């Protein structure tokens, strides 16, 4: 078996998109490592997006008993974006500072947003909502 990771597109407009990510442990597998949750080339409606780069504007999450972090995928070395601690609901809004921009397209990046977990063991689950701006 494998962990359950369900990514649901909530909104996909001309400038913004939002996704709900639900994660549940299968009780046997190891933690998620560099699991792609948003791939602009596949996740965005190709008729709406001119450029598959993105900036994270908001993150809302509630992780029951495990931690996770988000990062943009670089071919040589991924760039950590945001750490999420389990055990309580939290939200972070970055649009007031221009958002957390994916700079990977400038170097060797793929534009993908990945998640890595720590402590995703039996009975653990969580939800994340991510709002991005298309750049």
Buried (B, 14 or more C-beta within 10 A) or exposed (E): EEBEBEBEEEEBEEEBBBBBBEBBBEEEEEBBEEBBBBBBEEBBEEEEBEEBBBBBBBBBBBBBBBBBBBBBBBEEEBBEBBEBEBEEEEEEEBEEEEBBBBEBBEEEBBBBBBBBBBEBBEEBBBBBBBBBBBB
